[in-house]
Amino acid sequence: MSIYEAKFEKLLKKVQKPARYTGNEYNSVHKEVTEGMMTFAFCFPDVYEVGMSHLGIKILYHMLNERKDTFCERVFAPWPDMEDLMRENGIPLLSMESHTPIAEFDMVGFTLQYEMSYSNVVNMLDMANIPLRTRDRKITDPFVCAGGPCAYNGEPIADFIDFFILGEGEEINNEIMDVYKKWRGTSDDRNTYLEEIAKIEGIYVPSFYDVTYNDDQTIKSVKPNRAGVPEKVRKRIILDLDNCYIPEKIVVPFMDVIHDRIMLEIFRGCIRGCRFCQAGYLYRPVRERSVEKLTAVADSCIKHTGYEEMTISSLSTSDYTELQTLVDNLLEITAHKRINLSLPSLRVDNFSMELMEKVQTVKRSGLTFAPEAGSQRLRDVINKNVREEDLLRTAGIAFRGGYDRIKLYFMIGLPTETDEDVAAIAELAQKVIDVFYEIPKEERKGRNVSITISTSSFVPKPFTPFQWEPQNRMEELIRKQQFLKEQIKSRKIVYNWHQSQVSYLEAIFAKGDRRLCDVVETAVKSGCRFDGWSEYFDFDKWMAAFKENNINPEFYAYRKIGHDEVLPWDHIDTGVNKDFIMREHDRAYEEKTTPDCRQKCSGCGAASFKGGVCFEQKKA
């Protein structure tokens, strides 16, 4: 038992939702720690109910625990009420399973899903009494690593992370532990271990690279500072998903979490190429799991969890080539058990009545679609490849099938956007309502229609064709939000929007460099944490942190970047050629669309991975 366990348990009566901290959930792993075992603390830099909704933690937690020489325990950011009590009582950050201090683990790994979690990463290191900066860590301190989509440009927190894991972790995490096991038996220093793992494809050690700057504050170069380190770090992917690790005994929380269900990942990557979408570029090429494998995994997950809902997970579910067969198979093992099957991430251009009727077998879920832009011109700019008639046809199918509520997601502030494009969002929502009233009264059966439109503010992301674009200024985003609100005339349309200050900070960190590390540390010391939560986000503290470090945040968010400028992430190779991304940027301004990967290969470079849909098509 940890020396802190009894002390910690006394705090549970004093906090909201103590189930966030109790552990011992069904299928959680508790190992007897023997001498020589390696220890890994898997940290999610947000509250428990968010972290337990993440598929990646389910995969890597169980995978590492299947090693006989390793035990992996979970760590979540304590909600501020618990954090304050822990600090008052001298309790450091503890693991979920054994309440072991994080500083006693060999490895501390963070998943970076969202830029606004950076303050929590640093705050959790501080709570754990781990030296914040890599340069200050001693041989007895754990190695701190990070993966996830934000790791592809982890420069704003590079000084706090010993190494980044770029790409998919099922293979690479085992290799990291294997090298650690060998290194631990030597008397070599920390850098020796880092030099060894830097040879593994997908490992980026930021301290092994020097960044120089021009007089105008742009980056001059990013160069390795020692031999044996690659000029460019290439991401790691799994080509054969059928033989990739999939957990079938996932942890079942005691409390409601955001996505409290079985998540069945059917494929990785996306064929579409939307120019704003970072995931669509980072996870290329598309690789699918077989129907047979998915059916077997789904059946096993149901038996080992007792969940009453299963959702299919992917970037674009309706692009799975055998979706109808898969749904039929899944319904055979779910319908008679009254297990609901949901299909998120459906596209309006390939939605069918037959599919809709199948997924309504047990329970009718809501329908959500993402046109992203109101006008066809702007949808062409962003390469959405969805037409208005597609959405209206799909709405008609849904309404005739018994649905009366649809959610539509859009972005405002997209490159080339005009007020006419913004107004077109309200017009499109009204057209969807009109489709409902085109249905004969006897078919509507007294139902009322409701359309919810949500707008997020465009954030330019690394490795996308819009990475060179500026973000709209906050006052302009607020003006557009108000303008759109005024365009909505029907009470049957509900409008929700995102806070522009949060989007501004997200853009700064999405495109940021290492000079922002000082800003993050200053902000955390002033009390910034849980910046993705409106009740704790403090914009003024962040602006004070920029001012204290003499850094202009507008340099990162509001500046249009030239194609010839060195970007903070240019030394990272995702497999997609920069020349291709530049061409897509140019095509956006020409309002030209690019066909999806199954229609025609556009030569993005992802075929070099020797697997996936693009490689197979080129081979054919």
C-alpha positions in Angstrom: 0.0 0.0 0.0 1.2 3.5 -0.8 2.2 5.6 2.2 -0.3 8.2 0.8 -3.3 5.9 0.3 -5.0 6.3 3.6 -4.4 10.0 3.6 -5.7 10.3 0.1 -8.8 8.3 0.8 -9.8 10.7 3.5 -10.1 13.4 0.9 -12.7 11.5 -1.1 -15.6 12.7 1.1 -14.7 16.3 0.5 -14.7 16.4 -3.3 -17.1 16.3 -6.2 -17.4 12.9 -7.9 -15.1 10.8 -5.7 -15.5 8.0 -8.3 -13.0 9.9 -10.4 -10.3 8.8 -8.0 -11.3 5.4 -6.4 -10.1 3.1 -9.1 -10.8 -0.7 -8.9 -13.2 -0.6 -11.8 -14.2 -3.8 -13.6 -11.3 -5.0 -15.9 -8.8 -2.6 -14.4 -5.4 -4.2 -14.0 -3.7 -4.8 -10.6 -0.4 -6.5 -10.7 1.9 -7.7 -8.0 5.1 -5.6 -8.5 8.2 -7.8 -8.4 11.8 -6.7 -8.5 12.9 -5.8 -12.0 9.5 -4.9 -13.4 9.3 -1.7 -15.4 6.6 0.8 -14.5 4.7 3.1 -16.8 2.3 5.9 -15.8 -0.1 6.6 -18.6 -1.3 10.2 -18.0 -4.3 11.8 -19.5 -4.1 15.6 -19.0 -7.8 16.1 -18.3 -10.4 14.9 -15.8 -11.2 11.2 -15.5 -14.5 11.2 -17.4 -12.8 12.8 -20.4 -9.7 10.5 -20.3 -11.7 7.3 -19.9 -13.6 8.2 -23.1 -10.4 8.1 -25.1 -9.7 4.9 -27.2 -5.9 5.3 -27.1 -5.7 4.9 -23.3 -7.7 1.7 -23.5 -5.4 0.2 -26.1 -2.0 1.1 -24.6 -3.0 0.6 -21.0 -4.0 -3.0 -21.6 -1.3 -3.7 -24.1 1.5 -2.7 -21.8 0.0 -4.7 -18.9 0.0 -7.8 -21.0 3.8 -7.7 -20.8 5.0 -9.8 -17.8 7.9 -7.4 -17.2 5.8 -4.2 -17.1 2.9 -2.7 -15.2 1.0 0.3 -16.5 -1.2 2.5 -14.3 -3.5 5.3 -15.2 -3.2 8.9 -14.1 -5.8 11.7 -14.7 -5.7 15.4 -13.9 -7.4 15.9 -10.5 -10.3 18.4 -10.7 -9.3 21.6 -8.9 -11.2 20.8 -5.7 -9.1 17.6 -5.3 -5.9 19.3 -6.5 -6.2 22.0 -3.8 -6.7 19.4 -1.1 -3.8 17.3 -2.3 -1.5 20.3 -2.2 -2.7 21.3 1.2 -2.1 17.9 2.6 1.3 17.3 0.9 0.0 14.5 -1.3 1.8 14.3 -4.7 0.1 13.2 -7.9 -0.7 9.5 -7.6 -1.6 6.7 -9.9 -5.1 5.3 -10.1 -4.5 1.6 -9.4 -2.0 1.6 -6.5 -1.9 5.2 -5.5 1.9 5.3 -6.2 3.5 8.7 -6.6 4.1 9.4 -10.3 7.7 10.4 -9.6 8.5 6.8 -8.6 7.6 5.4 -12.1 10.2 4.6 -14.8 8.1 6.3 -17.5 5.5 9.0 -17.4 3.6 9.2 -20.7 1.1 11.9 -21.7 -1.4 11.7 -24.6 -1.8 15.1 -26.3 -5.2 15.3 -27.8 -5.8 19.0 -27.6 -3.5 22.1 -27.4 -5.5 23.5 -24.5 -4.3 20.6 -22.3 -0.7 21.9 -22.2 -1.2 23.7 -18.9 -2.5 20.5 -17.4 0.6 18.6 -18.6 2.9 21.0 -16.8 0.7 21.3 -13.8 0.6 17.5 -13.4 4.4 17.4 -13.6 4.5 20.0 -10.9 2.0 18.1 -8.7 4.2 15.0 -9.1 7.4 16.8 -8.0 9.1 15.9 -11.3 11.5 18.7 -12.5 9.6 20.5 -15.2 12.5 21.0 -17.6 14.2 18.0 -19.2 17.6 19.6 -18.5 17.0 19.5 -14.8 16.0 15.8 -14.5 18.5 13.5 -12.8 19.1 9.8 -13.3 16.5 9.0 -10.6 13.8 10.9 -12.3 11.3 9.2 -14.7 11.5 9.8 -18.4 8.6 12.0 -19.6 7.2 11.2 -23.0 4.2 12.3 -25.0 2.2 11.1 -28.0 -1.0 11.9 -29.8 -1.9 14.3 -32.6 -0.4 17.4 -30.8 2.9 15.6 -30.5 3.5 16.3 -34.3 4.1 19.9 -33.3 5.0 19.5 -29.6 7.4 22.5 -29.7 5.4 24.7 -27.4 6.0 22.1 -24.6 9.3 20.6 -26.0 11.4 21.7 -23.0 9.2 19.6 -20.6 9.2 16.4 -22.7 12.2 14.0 -22.9 10.9 12.4 -26.1 7.8 12.5 -28.3 6.2 9.4 -29.9 5.1 10.3 -33.4 2.4 8.0 -34.9 0.6 4.9 -33.7 1.9 3.4 -30.5 1.1 -0.3 -30.5 4.6 -1.4 -31.8 6.7 1.6 -30.8 5.8 1.5 -27.1 7.0 -2.0 -26.8 10.3 -1.1 -28.4 10.7 1.8 -26.0 10.3 -0.5 -23.1 12.7 -3.1 -24.5 15.5 -0.5 -24.9 14.8 0.8 -21.4 15.1 -2.6 -20.0 18.6 -3.0 -21.5 19.7 0.6 -20.5 18.5 0.2 -16.9 21.0 -2.5 -16.3 23.9 -0.2 -17.2 25.5 2.8 -15.5 24.9 5.0 -18.5 23.4 8.5 -18.2 19.9 9.6 -19.4 21.2 10.8 -22.7 22.5 7.4 -23.6 19.0 6.0 -23.4 17.6 8.9 -25.4 20.3 8.4 -28.1 19.3 4.7 -28.4 15.6 5.3 -28.7 16.2 8.2 -31.2 17.3 5.5 -33.6 13.7 4.1 -33.5 11.5 5.3 -36.3 8.8 7.6 -34.8 10.9 8.9 -31.8 11.7 12.6 -31.6 14.0 13.8 -28.8 13.7 17.6 -28.9 16.8 18.3 -26.8 18.8 16.7 -29.7 17.8 19.5 -32.1 18.8 23.1 -32.0 16.5 25.9 -33.3 17.9 29.1 -34.6 15.9 32.3 -35.4 16.1 35.1 -37.9 16.0 38.8 -36.9 12.3 39.0 -37.8 11.6 36.2 -35.2 10.9 33.5 -37.9 12.8 30.2 -37.7 16.1 30.0 -39.5 16.8 26.3 -39.0 16.1 23.2 -36.9 19.2 21.0 -36.9 20.3 17.9 -35.0 23.1 18.7 -32.5 24.7 15.3 -32.5 25.6 12.4 -34.7 23.1 9.5 -35.3 20.0 11.7 -35.1 17.9 11.9 -38.2 17.5 15.2 -40.0 13.7 14.4 -40.2 11.8 12.2 -37.8 9.3 10.0 -39.7 6.1 9.0 -38.1 5.3 5.4 -37.3 2.2 3.6 -38.5 0.7 0.1 -38.3 0.0 -1.3 -41.8 -1.8 -4.5 -40.8 -4.6 -3.5 -38.4 -6.0 -7.1 -38.2 -2.8 -8.2 -36.5 -2.6 -5.1 -34.4 -3.3 -5.2 -30.6 -7.0 -4.7 -29.7 -8.1 -4.9 -26.1 -11.2 -7.0 -25.5 -11.5 -6.5 -21.7 -11.7 -2.8 -21.4 -12.1 -0.9 -18.1 -15.7 -0.2 -17.2 -16.0 3.0 -15.1 -18.1 3.2 -12.0 -19.4 6.7 -13.1 -20.8 8.1 -16.3 -18.0 9.2 -18.7 -18.3 11.2 -21.9 -18.3 8.2 -24.2 -19.4 5.4 -21.9 -19.6 2.5 -24.4 -17.7 0.0 -26.5 -15.7 1.8 -29.2 -15.0 -0.4 -32.3 -12.3 1.1 -34.4 -12.9 0.0 -38.0 -10.2 1.8 -39.8 -7.5 4.5 -39.5 -6.9 7.4 -41.9 -9.3 9.2 -44.2 -9.7 9.3 -48.0 -11.3 12.7 -48.1 -8.6 15.4 -47.8 -10.6 18.2 -46.2 -8.1 21.0 -46.2 -8.7 22.2 -42.6 -8.6 18.7 -41.1 -5.3 17.8 -39.4 -6.4 14.2 -38.6 -7.1 13.6 -42.3 -3.5 14.3 -43.1 -1.7 12.9 -40.1 -3.3 9.5 -40.2 -2.8 8.7 -43.9 -3.0 6.2 -45.5 -6.4 4.6 -44.9 -6.1 1.1 -43.5 -9.1 -1.1 -42.7 -9.8 -3.9 -40.4 -11.6 -6.9 -41.8 -15.3 -7.6 -41.0 -14.4 -11.0 -39.5 -11.9 -9.4 -37.1 -14.2 -6.6 -36.1 -17.1 -9.0 -35.5 -15.1 -11.3 -33.3 -13.7 -8.3 -31.3 -17.2 -6.8 -30.8 -18.6 -10.1 -29.6 -15.7 -10.5 -27.1 -16.0 -6.9 -25.8 -19.7 -7.4 -25.1 -19.1 -10.5 -23.1 -16.3 -8.9 -21.1 -17.9 -5.5 -20.3 -21.7 -5.7 -20.1 -22.0 -2.4 -22.0 -25.4 -1.7 -23.6 -24.1 0.5 -26.4 -21.5 0.1 -29.1 -20.2 2.8 -31.4 -18.2 2.4 -34.5 -15.1 4.6 -34.4 -13.3 6.2 -37.4 -12.9 9.5 -39.1 -15.6 8.8 -41.6 -17.6 5.7 -40.8 -19.5 5.6 -44.1 -16.3 5.3 -46.1 -15.6 1.8 -44.7 -15.9 -0.4 -47.8 -17.9 -3.2 -46.1 -20.1 -1.1 -43.8 -23.4 -2.8 -44.8 -21.9 -6.3 -44.1 -20.3 -5.2 -40.9 -23.6 -3.6 -39.6 -25.5 -6.8 -40.4 -22.9 -8.9 -38.5 -22.9 -6.5 -35.5 -26.7 -6.4 -35.3 -26.8 -10.2 -35.1 -24.8 -10.1 -31.9 -26.3 -6.8 -30.5 -30.0 -6.6 -31.4 -31.3 -9.6 -29.4 -29.3 -8.4 -26.4 -30.8 -4.9 -26.7 -27.4 -3.4 -27.2 -27.6 -0.1 -29.1 -25.4 0.3 -32.2 -24.5 3.8 -33.2 -22.8 5.1 -36.3 -21.2 8.5 -35.9 -19.1 10.3 -38.5 -21.6 9.6 -41.3 -21.4 11.7 -44.5 -24.4 13.3 -46.1 -23.3 12.1 -49.6 -23.6 8.4 -48.9 -26.3 8.1 -46.2 -29.1 5.6 -47.0 -32.5 4.7 -45.6 -31.5 1.1 -45.5 -28.6 1.9 -43.2 -30.7 4.2 -41.1 -33.4 1.6 -40.5 -30.8 -1.0 -39.5 -29.2 1.2 -36.8 -32.6 2.0 -35.4 -33.2 -1.6 -34.6 -32.7 -1.2 -30.8 -32.7 2.6 -30.2 -33.0 5.7 -32.3 -29.9 7.8 -31.8 -29.5 11.5 -32.9 -28.2 12.4 -36.3 -25.3 14.7 -36.7 -23.7 15.9 -40.0 -20.9 18.3 -40.7 -21.3 20.4 -43.9 -18.6 22.7 -42.4 -19.5 25.6 -44.6 -22.8 27.1 -45.7 -22.1 27.9 -49.3 -20.9 25.6 -52.1 -18.1 28.0 -53.0 -16.6 27.7 -49.5 -17.1 24.0 -49.4 -15.1 23.8 -52.6 -12.4 25.9 -51.0 -12.0 23.5 -48.1 -12.4 20.5 -50.3 -15.4 19.1 -48.4 -16.8 17.6 -51.6 -20.4 17.6 -50.3 -23.2 19.4 -52.1 -26.3 21.1 -50.8 -28.5 18.6 -52.5 -26.7 15.8 -50.7 -27.6 17.3 -47.3 -31.2 18.0 -48.3 -31.7 14.5 -49.7 -30.3 13.0 -46.5 -32.5 15.3 -44.3 -35.5 14.1 -46.3 -34.5 10.4 -45.7 -34.1 11.0 -42.0 -37.4 12.9 -41.6 -39.3 10.3 -43.5 -37.7 7.7 -41.4 -39.0 9.2 -38.1 -36.2 11.6 -37.1 -37.1 15.2 -36.3 -33.9 16.5 -34.8 -30.6 17.0 -36.7 -27.4 18.6 -35.6 -25.2 20.4 -38.2 -21.6 21.4 -37.6 -20.0 24.4 -39.3 -16.8 26.5 -39.0 -16.5 30.2 -39.2 -13.4 32.1 -40.1 -12.3 29.8 -42.9 -9.9 31.2 -45.5 -11.6 33.4 -48.1 -14.9 33.4 -46.1 -17.3 36.3 -46.7 -20.4 37.5 -45.0 -22.4 35.8 -47.7 -20.8 32.5 -46.8 -21.7 33.0 -43.1 -25.3 33.9 -44.0 -25.5 30.8 -46.1 -25.2 28.7 -42.9 -28.6 30.1 -41.7 -30.1 29.7 -45.2 -29.0 26.1 -45.4 -30.5 25.3 -41.9 -33.7 26.9 -43.0 -33.8 24.7 -46.2 -33.4 21.6 -44.0 -36.5 22.7 -42.0 -38.4 23.3 -45.3 -37.6 19.7 -46.3 -39.4 18.6 -43.2 -42.5 20.5 -44.1 -42.5 19.1 -47.6 -43.4 15.7 -46.1 -47.2 15.2 -46.1 -48.9 15.9 -42.7 -50.0 12.4 -42.3 -46.4 11.2 -42.5 -45.2 13.8 -40.0 -47.8 12.6 -37.4 -47.7 15.7 -35.3 -44.0 15.8 -35.0 -42.0 19.1 -34.7 -38.7 19.7 -36.3 -35.6 21.1 -34.5 -32.2 21.9 -36.1 -29.2 22.7 -34.0 -26.3 24.4 -35.7 -23.0 24.7 -34.0 -20.0 26.8 -35.2 -16.5 26.4 -34.1 -13.8 29.0 -35.0 -11.3 27.9 -37.7 -7.9 27.1 -36.2 -5.1 26.6 -38.8 -3.3 23.4 -38.0 0.2 22.0 -38.8 0.5 19.6 -41.8 -2.7 20.8 -43.4 -3.0 23.0 -46.6 -4.2 25.8 -44.3 -1.1 25.7 -42.0 0.1 29.0 -43.6 -3.2 30.8 -43.0 -3.9 33.4 -40.3 -6.8 33.0 -37.9 -9.6 35.6 -38.0 -9.1 38.1 -35.2 -11.2 37.6 -32.1 -13.3 40.7 -32.7 -14.0 39.5 -36.3 -15.0 36.0 -35.1 -17.4 37.6 -32.5 -18.8 39.8 -35.2 -19.5 36.8 -37.5 -21.1 34.9 -34.7 -23.4 37.8 -34.0 -24.1 38.3 -37.7 -25.1 34.6 -38.1 -27.3 34.8 -35.1 -29.1 37.7 -36.7 -29.6 35.8 -39.9 -31.5 33.0 -38.2 -35.2 33.8 -38.4 -36.8 30.5 -37.3 -37.3 29.5 -33.6 -36.8 25.9 -34.8 -33.1 26.6 -35.3 -30.9 26.6 -32.2 -27.5 28.2 -32.5 -24.4 27.3 -30.4 -20.9 28.7 -30.8 -17.4 28.4 -29.3 -15.6 31.0 -27.3 -13.3 33.0 -29.6 -10.6 33.5 -26.8 -10.1 29.8 -26.5 -9.8 29.4 -30.3 -7.2 32.2 -30.3 -5.0 30.4 -27.8 -5.5 27.1 -29.6 -4.2 28.7 -32.8 -1.2 30.1 -31.0 -0.1 26.7 -29.6 -1.1 24.8 -32.8 1.5 26.9 -34.8 3.8 27.7 -31.9 7.5 27.1 -31.4 9.8 26.4 -28.4 9.7 30.0 -27.2 6.2 29.3 -25.9 7.5 26.9 -23.2 8.3 29.9 -21.0 4.8 31.3 -21.5 3.2 27.9 -20.5 5.3 27.6 -17.4 4.5 31.2 -16.4 0.8 30.7 -17.0 0.7 27.5 -14.9 2.5 29.2 -12.0 -0.1 31.9 -12.1 -2.9 29.3 -11.8 -3.8 28.3 -15.3 -5.2 24.8 -15.7 -8.1 23.1 -17.3 -8.1 25.7 -20.1 -10.5 23.6 -22.2 -13.2 24.2 -19.5 -14.9 27.5 -19.6 -15.2 27.7 -15.8 -11.5 27.7 -15.4 -10.1 29.3 -18.6 -8.5 32.6 -17.6 -7.7 34.6 -20.7 -6.2 37.5 -18.8 -3.6 35.3 -17.1 -2.5 33.9 -20.4 -2.1 37.4 -21.9 -0.1 38.4 -18.8 2.1 35.4 -19.3 2.9 36.4 -22.9 3.6 39.9 -21.8 5.9 38.8 -18.9 8.0 36.8 -21.4 8.0 39.5 -24.0 6.3 37.4 -26.6 3.6 38.7 -29.0 0.9 36.1 -29.4 -0.4 37.7 -32.6 2.9 36.6 -34.3 1.6 33.0 -34.2 -2.2 33.4 -34.6 -2.7 36.4 -37.0 0.3 36.2 -39.4 0.0 34.8 -42.9 3.0 32.6 -43.6 4.8 32.3 -46.9 5.5 28.9 -48.4 9.2 29.5 -48.2 9.3 30.0 -44.4 10.7 27.3 -42.2 7.9 26.0 -40.0 8.5 24.8 -36.4 7.4 21.3 -37.5 9.3 21.0 -40.8 11.7 18.5 -39.3 8.8 16.1 -38.8 7.8 13.7 -41.6 4.2 12.5 -41.6 4.6 10.8 -45.0 2.6 13.5 -46.8 4.8 15.7 -49.1 5.0 19.4 -48.3 4.9 20.0 -52.1 1.5 18.3 -52.2 0.2 20.4 -49.2 1.4 23.5 -51.0 -0.5 22.5 -54.2 -3.7 21.9 -52.1 -3.3 25.4 -50.6 -3.1 26.9 -54.0 -6.1 24.9 -55.2 -8.1 26.2 -52.3 -7.7 29.8 -53.6 -8.6 28.6 -57.1 -11.8 27.0 -55.6 -10.8 23.7 -57.1 -11.6 20.4 -55.4 -9.4 17.3 -55.2 -11.0 13.9 -55.6 -10.9 11.4 -52.7 -8.2 8.8 -52.5 -10.4 6.0 -53.9 -11.5 8.1 -56.9 -8.0 9.1 -57.9 -4.5 9.1 -56.3 -3.3 12.7 -55.9 0.3 11.7 -55.2 0.4 13.0 -51.6 3.3 10.7 -50.7 1.5 8.4 -48.2 1.9 5.4 -50.6 5.5 5.3 -49.5 4.4 3.4 -46.4 3.8 0.4 -48.6 0.3 -0.2 -47.3 -3.2 1.1 -47.2 -5.7 2.1 -49.9 -3.4 4.4 -51.8 -0.5 2.0 -52.0 -2.7 -0.9 -53.1 -4.3 1.3 -55.8 -0.9 2.4 -57.1 0.3 -1.2 -57.1 -2.8 -2.2 -59.1 
